């Protein structure tokens, strides 16, 4: 029995690492494994502090680039990720026929929580 436990733990660790991309198509895996392309991304809308002033992300082309554009926007405003701020809770929701991401960050060292709203309708669900 004692020999079984290390073998089981090794199996569990290996399968938990491998299963991250299970369920993705080959095209989706390739997309998420290459660096994002933000060269065509356009930011419009407001400052993102309320849903009415959401930052609209256009021309991202797909979800990979769109999500990267969200964090690029935050980095341009608040500095280096994990140095000046760290990501918090992120959620996606629909309101009035549009798709939004709500992204919380925690500033360092002030420890303030700031929430951004992004209108992701243009790229949501695109691979």
Secondary structure, DSSP 8 states (H G I E B T S, - for coil): -HHHHHHHHHHHHHHHHHGGGTT--HHHHHHHHS----TT-EEEES-SSSGGG-EEEES--SHHHHHHHHHHHHHHHH-SBTTTEEEEEEEEEEETTEEEEEEEEEETTT--EEEEEEE-TTTTT--
